[in-house]
Amino acid sequence: MNLELLRTFLAVHRAGSLTRAASHLGMSQPTVTAQIRTLEKELGRQLFIRRPDGVRPTGPADQLARRLAPHLDALEAVIETEVLQRVPFEQPLHIGGPTELLTVRVLPALAELVAEGLQLRTVTGMPDELLDGLLAGRHDLVVSTAPPRRRGISSTPLMDEEFLLVAHPDWKDRLPADVAADAGKALDSVPVVAYAEELPIIRRYWLTVFGRRPPMRAAVVVPDLRGVLATVVAGAGITVLPRYLAANALEQGELTVLHQPELSPINTIYLVVRAGSLAQQRIALVHQKLLTEARSW
């Protein structure tokens, strides 16, 4: 049995799609389809059922994948280790995530590895788009702000981001001492700065803390939380930001927290890779470095 057929089979099983597997392997989809058919013929059983959104593995395919994965992943690791021993970090590592988190936390955390020869290529975007790219082989690692529920990937909780209701300190004197009274209605007429018209972060905070949807429209929309931060620091209004992004401004007195609820809204951030790819040394090193650094975030 050709080892290449087994490698292609495992890629399709993990990706759940002939197209995504072909992109990851650097092959055409007809080639991948032909290899799967050849393997099915050699094994004498069907491995995948075609669906509108990809392929679904059969029971025999799941059994074969469980038996093959540890051995093929180990073989990939041996090959990559031999390459890296000759030229450390020979290939760039492609990492995706939200702009703010990559900029403020992830890239600074990897500076030491970059000094040792790691090459990084970054891309920003929304979770679904980034996870599609991960499965297609365009990214090696993704920092996801949403729980990744897909076949063929492995995720590890990286950190919990806590959301804070913040404003310039001047607003402290303009608002009631208890802004949470009467479900936060004292805030209804205050200008709000957001990164999207739908107020996603603010809406989540209002629902969790005040038990209702925010009735206001955004006074300012900036599609970058760093821009939201700068606008609020300048005194334009109030907003909700993750603590990691607001921390420096809070320490320097440029921002103040308007309300400290008993239970602040929390969102878990995940570190996501393709299943089996942690056998590759450069991915494993970056993965472990981020998990270690995140303990202090």
C-alpha positions as CSV (number, residue, x, y, z in Angstrom):
1,M,0.0,0.0,0.0
2,N,1.4,3.4,-1.0
3,L,2.2,5.6,2.0
4,E,1.1,8.7,-0.1
5,L,-2.4,7.3,-0.3
6,L,-2.5,7.0,3.5
7,R,-1.2,10.5,4.0
8,T,-3.9,11.8,1.6
9,F,-6.6,9.8,3.3
10,L,-5.7,11.2,6.8
11,A,-5.7,14.8,5.4
12,V,-9.2,14.3,4.0
13,H,-10.4,12.7,7.2
14,R,-9.1,15.6,9.2
15,A,-10.3,18.3,6.9
16,G,-13.7,16.8,6.2
17,S,-13.4,18.1,2.7
18,L,-11.6,17.0,-0.5
19,T,-11.0,20.6,-1.5
20,R,-9.5,21.7,1.9
21,A,-7.3,18.5,2.0
22,A,-6.1,19.2,-1.6
23,S,-5.1,22.8,-0.6
24,H,-3.2,21.5,2.5
25,L,-1.4,18.8,0.5
26,G,-0.6,21.1,-2.4
27,M,-2.5,18.8,-4.8
28,S,-5.4,19.3,-7.2
29,Q,-8.8,18.1,-6.0
30,P,-9.1,15.5,-8.9
31,T,-5.7,14.0,-7.7
32,V,-7.0,13.7,-4.1
33,T,-10.2,12.2,-5.3
34,A,-8.4,9.6,-7.5
35,Q,-6.1,8.7,-4.6
36,I,-9.0,8.1,-2.2
37,R,-10.8,6.0,-4.8
38,T,-7.6,3.9,-5.3
39,L,-7.3,3.4,-1.6
40,E,-11.0,2.4,-1.3
41,K,-10.4,-0.1,-4.1
42,E,-7.4,-1.6,-2.4
43,L,-9.2,-1.9,0.9
44,G,-12.4,-3.1,-0.6
45,R,-14.6,-0.6,1.4
46,Q,-16.0,2.9,1.1
47,L,-14.2,5.5,3.2
48,F,-16.1,8.7,2.6
49,I,-19.7,9.7,1.8
50,R,-20.0,12.9,-0.2
51,R,-22.1,15.7,1.2
52,P,-22.9,19.3,0.0
53,D,-20.5,20.7,2.6
54,G,-17.7,18.2,2.2
55,V,-17.3,14.5,3.0
56,R,-18.4,12.4,6.0
57,P,-16.1,9.5,7.0
58,T,-17.6,6.0,7.3
59,G,-17.0,3.8,10.3
60,P,-14.1,1.9,8.7
61,A,-12.5,5.3,7.8
62,D,-12.7,6.4,11.5
63,Q,-11.1,3.2,12.6
64,L,-8.3,3.5,10.0
65,A,-7.7,7.1,10.9
66,R,-7.3,6.2,14.6
67,R,-4.8,3.5,13.7
68,L,-2.8,5.6,11.2
69,A,-2.6,9.0,12.8
70,P,0.0,8.4,15.6
71,H,2.3,6.7,13.1
72,L,2.0,9.2,10.3
73,D,2.3,12.1,12.6
74,A,5.4,10.6,14.2
75,L,6.9,10.1,10.7
76,E,6.2,13.7,9.8
77,A,7.9,14.8,13.1
78,V,11.0,12.7,12.3
79,I,11.3,14.3,8.9
80,E,10.8,17.8,10.1
81,T,13.2,17.2,13.0
82,E,15.9,16.1,10.5
83,V,15.3,19.3,8.5
84,L,15.3,21.6,11.5
85,Q,18.6,20.1,12.8
86,R,20.2,21.3,9.5
87,V,18.4,24.6,9.3
88,P,16.5,25.7,12.5
89,F,13.1,27.3,11.7
90,E,13.7,26.9,8.0
91,Q,10.0,27.5,7.1
92,P,8.0,30.5,8.2
93,L,5.1,29.8,10.7
94,H,1.8,31.3,9.6
95,I,-0.3,32.5,12.5
96,G,-3.8,34.0,12.4
97,G,-5.9,35.8,15.0
98,P,-7.6,39.1,16.0
99,T,-5.5,42.1,15.3
100,E,-5.5,43.5,18.8
101,L,-4.6,40.2,20.5
102,L,-1.8,39.4,18.0
103,T,-0.4,42.9,18.4
104,V,-0.6,43.3,22.2
105,R,0.0,39.8,23.4
106,V,1.0,37.1,20.9
107,L,3.7,38.7,18.8
108,P,5.6,40.2,21.9
109,A,5.4,36.8,23.5
110,L,7.2,35.2,20.5
111,A,10.0,37.8,20.3
112,E,12.5,35.4,22.0
113,L,11.8,32.6,19.4
114,V,12.1,35.2,16.6
115,A,15.6,36.1,17.9
116,E,16.5,32.4,17.7
117,G,15.5,32.2,14.1
118,L,11.7,31.8,14.0
119,Q,10.0,33.4,11.0
120,L,6.5,34.6,11.5
121,R,3.8,35.5,8.9
122,T,0.6,36.9,10.4
123,V,-2.9,37.3,9.1
124,T,-5.9,38.8,10.9
125,G,-9.6,38.1,10.5
126,M,-12.8,36.6,12.0
127,P,-12.7,33.1,13.6
128,D,-14.6,31.2,10.9
129,E,-12.4,32.7,8.1
130,L,-9.2,31.9,10.0
131,L,-10.3,28.3,10.9
132,D,-11.1,27.7,7.2
133,G,-7.6,28.9,6.3
134,L,-6.1,26.6,9.0
135,L,-7.9,23.5,7.6
136,A,-6.9,24.5,4.1
137,G,-3.2,24.7,5.2
138,R,-2.8,28.4,4.8
139,H,-2.2,28.9,8.5
140,D,-0.3,26.7,11.0
141,L,-1.8,28.1,14.1
142,V,-4.9,30.3,14.9
143,V,-5.8,32.3,18.0
144,S,-9.6,32.0,18.0
145,T,-12.0,34.1,20.0
146,A,-14.8,31.5,19.4
147,P,-15.0,27.9,20.4
148,P,-13.7,25.9,17.4
149,R,-16.1,23.1,16.6
150,R,-14.7,21.4,13.5
151,R,-13.4,18.1,12.4
152,G,-9.6,17.9,11.9
153,I,-8.5,20.5,14.4
154,S,-7.2,20.5,17.9
155,S,-7.8,23.4,20.4
156,T,-6.4,24.3,23.7
157,P,-7.7,27.1,26.0
158,L,-5.2,29.9,25.9
159,M,-6.6,32.6,28.2
160,D,-9.8,34.1,29.5
161,E,-10.4,37.8,28.5
162,E,-12.4,39.8,31.0
163,F,-14.5,42.6,29.7
164,L,-14.6,46.0,31.5
165,L,-16.9,49.0,31.2
166,V,-14.5,51.9,30.9
167,A,-14.4,55.6,30.2
168,H,-12.1,58.6,30.6
169,P,-12.0,59.6,34.3
170,D,-14.0,62.8,33.6
171,W,-17.0,60.7,33.0
172,K,-16.9,59.4,36.6
173,D,-18.1,62.9,37.8
174,R,-20.9,63.1,35.1
175,L,-22.5,59.8,36.0
176,P,-24.3,58.4,39.1
177,A,-22.1,56.6,41.6
178,D,-23.9,53.4,40.9
179,V,-24.3,53.1,37.1
180,A,-25.8,49.7,37.5
181,A,-28.9,51.0,39.3
182,D,-32.1,50.5,37.4
183,A,-30.4,48.1,34.9
184,G,-27.8,50.7,33.9
185,K,-30.4,53.1,32.5
186,A,-28.2,56.1,33.5
187,L,-25.9,55.0,30.7
188,D,-28.6,55.0,28.0
189,S,-27.9,58.6,26.8
190,V,-24.1,58.5,27.1
191,P,-22.1,58.3,23.8
192,V,-20.8,54.8,23.1
193,V,-17.7,53.9,21.1
194,A,-17.7,50.5,19.5
195,Y,-15.9,48.5,16.8
196,A,-19.1,47.4,15.0
197,E,-22.6,48.9,14.5
198,E,-24.1,45.9,16.2
199,L,-22.2,46.6,19.4
200,P,-21.3,42.9,19.9
201,I,-19.0,43.3,23.0
202,I,-21.2,46.0,24.5
203,R,-24.3,44.0,23.9
204,R,-22.8,41.0,25.6
205,Y,-21.8,43.1,28.6
206,W,-25.3,44.7,28.9
207,L,-27.0,41.3,28.7
208,T,-24.7,39.7,31.3
209,V,-24.5,42.6,33.8
210,F,-27.7,44.6,33.3
211,G,-30.0,41.8,32.0
212,R,-31.1,43.7,28.9
213,R,-29.9,44.8,25.4
214,P,-28.2,48.2,25.1
215,P,-30.8,50.6,23.7
216,M,-28.3,53.1,22.3
217,R,-26.6,53.4,19.0
218,A,-22.8,53.8,18.6
219,A,-21.7,57.4,18.5
220,V,-18.3,56.3,17.0
221,V,-17.6,53.0,15.2
222,V,-13.9,52.0,14.8
223,P,-13.2,48.5,13.4
224,D,-10.2,48.1,15.6
225,L,-10.3,47.9,19.4
226,R,-7.1,49.9,19.6
227,G,-8.9,52.7,17.9
228,V,-11.8,52.3,20.3
229,L,-9.4,52.5,23.1
230,A,-7.7,55.7,21.8
231,T,-11.1,57.3,21.2
232,V,-12.3,56.6,24.7
233,V,-9.0,57.7,26.3
234,A,-9.6,61.1,24.4
235,G,-12.9,61.4,26.3
236,A,-15.4,60.7,23.5
237,G,-17.6,58.4,25.5
238,I,-17.8,54.9,27.2
239,T,-17.1,51.4,25.9
240,V,-16.4,47.8,26.9
241,L,-12.9,46.5,26.4
242,P,-10.9,43.4,27.3
243,R,-8.8,43.9,30.4
244,Y,-5.5,43.0,28.6
245,L,-6.1,45.9,26.1
246,A,-7.2,48.5,28.7
247,A,-4.6,47.6,31.4
248,N,-1.9,50.2,30.5
249,A,-4.4,53.0,30.2
250,L,-6.0,52.0,33.5
251,E,-2.6,52.0,35.2
252,Q,-1.7,55.4,33.8
253,G,-5.0,56.9,34.9
254,E,-6.1,57.5,31.3
255,L,-9.2,55.3,31.8
256,T,-11.4,54.4,34.7
257,V,-13.7,51.4,35.3
258,L,-17.2,52.6,35.7
259,H,-18.7,49.4,37.2
260,Q,-17.3,46.3,38.9
261,P,-20.0,43.6,38.7
262,E,-19.7,40.5,40.8
263,L,-19.3,38.4,37.7
264,S,-17.7,40.2,34.8
265,P,-18.3,38.8,31.3
266,I,-15.6,36.4,30.3
267,N,-14.6,35.0,26.9
268,T,-12.3,32.1,26.4
269,I,-9.5,32.4,23.8
270,Y,-8.3,29.2,22.1
271,L,-5.1,28.2,20.5
272,V,-6.0,26.0,17.5
273,V,-3.9,23.8,15.2
274,R,-4.6,21.1,12.7
275,A,-4.9,17.7,14.3
276,G,-1.5,16.1,14.5
277,S,0.5,19.2,13.6
278,L,1.9,19.5,17.1
279,A,4.3,16.7,16.0
280,Q,6.0,19.4,13.9
281,Q,8.7,21.0,16.1
282,R,8.3,24.6,15.1
283,I,4.5,24.5,15.7
284,A,5.0,22.8,19.0
285,L,7.6,25.3,20.2
286,V,5.3,28.3,19.4
287,H,2.3,26.5,20.9
288,Q,4.1,25.8,24.1
289,K,5.6,29.3,24.3
290,L,2.2,30.9,24.0
291,L,0.7,28.7,26.6
292,T,3.5,29.5,29.0
293,E,3.4,33.2,28.4
294,A,-0.4,33.3,28.7
295,R,-0.2,32.4,32.4
296,S,0.9,36.0,33.1
297,W,-1.7,37.6,30.8
